[in-house]
Amino acid sequence: MNRLTSVCLSAQVTAACCLFLAGKVEETPKKCKDIIKTFRAMLTDEEFAHFGDDPKVRRGFLLAFYRSFLCHVRRSAAVEFFDKKCC
């Protein structure tokens, strides 16, 4: 399992990604660094380790997971739309 995969399975990174996405949906986008800074204040060192060591890596993990999450949502929405159209 590579490092990005283990990060993507982390509940902490998933939650941060959801906050990032929610900000975009509500048209009040938050900066990645602000989200990560807030999570740093809330989590223990062990829990925060899922974000990585380097600040640029942390931001990269969050954005990579965000892109992956969006692709998954788009595929799910397309399948659901296709199923409703056929019925």
C-alpha positions as a Markdown table, in Angstrom:
| # | Residue | x | y | z |
|---|---|---|---|---|
| 1 | Met | 0.0 | 0.0 | 0.0 |
| 2 | Asn | 1.6 | 3.3 | -1.0 |
| 3 | Arg | 1.5 | 6.4 | 1.1 |
| 4 | Leu | -1.3 | 8.2 | -0.8 |
| 5 | Thr | -3.5 | 5.2 | -0.5 |
| 6 | Ser | -3.0 | 5.0 | 3.3 |
| 7 | Val | -3.8 | 8.7 | 3.5 |
| 8 | Cys | -6.9 | 8.4 | 1.4 |
| 9 | Leu | -8.2 | 5.8 | 3.9 |
| 10 | Ser | -7.7 | 8.1 | 6.8 |
| 11 | Ala | -10.9 | 9.4 | 8.4 |
| 12 | Gln | -9.1 | 12.7 | 9.3 |
| 13 | Val | -8.1 | 13.4 | 5.7 |
| 14 | Thr | -11.6 | 12.4 | 4.5 |
| 15 | Ala | -13.2 | 14.8 | 6.9 |
| 16 | Ala | -10.8 | 17.6 | 5.8 |
| 17 | Cys | -11.7 | 16.9 | 2.2 |
| 18 | Cys | -15.4 | 17.0 | 2.9 |
| 19 | Leu | -15.0 | 20.4 | 4.6 |
| 20 | Phe | -13.1 | 21.6 | 1.6 |
| 21 | Leu | -15.8 | 20.4 | -0.7 |
| 22 | Ala | -18.6 | 21.8 | 1.5 |
| 23 | Gly | -17.0 | 25.3 | 1.3 |
| 24 | Lys | -17.0 | 25.1 | -2.4 |
| 25 | Val | -20.6 | 24.0 | -2.6 |
| 26 | Glu | -21.7 | 26.8 | -0.2 |
| 27 | Glu | -19.7 | 29.3 | -2.3 |
| 28 | Thr | -17.5 | 30.1 | 0.7 |
| 29 | Pro | -14.3 | 28.2 | -0.3 |
| 30 | Lys | -11.7 | 27.8 | 2.4 |
| 31 | Lys | -8.0 | 27.6 | 1.7 |
| 32 | Cys | -6.4 | 24.2 | 2.2 |
| 33 | Lys | -3.8 | 25.6 | 4.6 |
| 34 | Asp | -6.6 | 27.0 | 6.8 |
| 35 | Ile | -8.4 | 23.7 | 6.9 |
| 36 | Ile | -5.2 | 21.9 | 7.7 |
| 37 | Lys | -4.3 | 24.4 | 10.4 |
| 38 | Thr | -7.7 | 23.9 | 12.0 |
| 39 | Phe | -7.3 | 20.1 | 12.0 |
| 40 | Arg | -3.8 | 20.5 | 13.5 |
| 41 | Ala | -5.3 | 22.4 | 16.4 |
| 42 | Met | -8.0 | 19.7 | 17.0 |
| 43 | Leu | -6.1 | 16.5 | 16.5 |
| 44 | Thr | -3.4 | 14.7 | 18.4 |
| 45 | Asp | 0.1 | 14.3 | 16.9 |
| 46 | Glu | -0.7 | 10.7 | 16.1 |
| 47 | Glu | -3.9 | 11.5 | 14.3 |
| 48 | Phe | -2.4 | 14.5 | 12.5 |
| 49 | Ala | 0.4 | 12.3 | 11.2 |
| 50 | His | -2.1 | 11.0 | 8.5 |
| 51 | Phe | -1.7 | 14.3 | 6.7 |
| 52 | Gly | 2.0 | 13.8 | 6.1 |
| 53 | Asp | 5.1 | 15.7 | 7.3 |
| 54 | Asp | 5.7 | 18.4 | 4.8 |
| 55 | Pro | 3.2 | 21.3 | 4.5 |
| 56 | Lys | 3.2 | 21.0 | 0.7 |
| 57 | Val | 2.7 | 17.3 | 0.9 |
| 58 | Arg | -0.3 | 17.8 | 3.2 |
| 59 | Arg | -1.9 | 20.2 | 0.8 |
| 60 | Gly | -1.2 | 17.8 | -2.1 |
| 61 | Phe | -2.8 | 14.9 | -0.3 |
| 62 | Leu | -5.9 | 16.9 | 0.5 |
| 63 | Leu | -6.2 | 18.1 | -3.1 |
| 64 | Ala | -5.5 | 14.6 | -4.5 |
| 65 | Phe | -8.2 | 13.1 | -2.3 |
| 66 | Tyr | -10.5 | 15.9 | -3.3 |
| 67 | Arg | -10.1 | 15.2 | -7.0 |
| 68 | Ser | -10.5 | 11.4 | -6.4 |
| 69 | Phe | -13.6 | 12.0 | -4.4 |
| 70 | Leu | -15.1 | 14.3 | -7.1 |
| 71 | Cys | -14.4 | 11.6 | -9.8 |
| 72 | His | -16.2 | 9.0 | -7.6 |
| 73 | Val | -19.2 | 11.3 | -7.1 |
| 74 | Arg | -19.5 | 12.1 | -10.8 |
| 75 | Arg | -19.4 | 8.4 | -11.7 |
| 76 | Ser | -22.0 | 7.6 | -9.0 |
| 77 | Ala | -24.2 | 10.4 | -10.2 |
| 78 | Ala | -23.9 | 9.3 | -13.8 |
| 79 | Val | -24.9 | 5.8 | -13.0 |
| 80 | Glu | -27.8 | 6.9 | -10.8 |
| 81 | Phe | -29.0 | 9.3 | -13.6 |
| 82 | Phe | -28.7 | 6.5 | -16.2 |
| 83 | Asp | -30.7 | 4.1 | -14.1 |
| 84 | Lys | -33.5 | 6.6 | -13.6 |
| 85 | Lys | -33.6 | 7.4 | -17.3 |
| 86 | Cys | -34.0 | 3.7 | -18.3 |
| 87 | Cys | -36.9 | 3.0 | -15.9 |
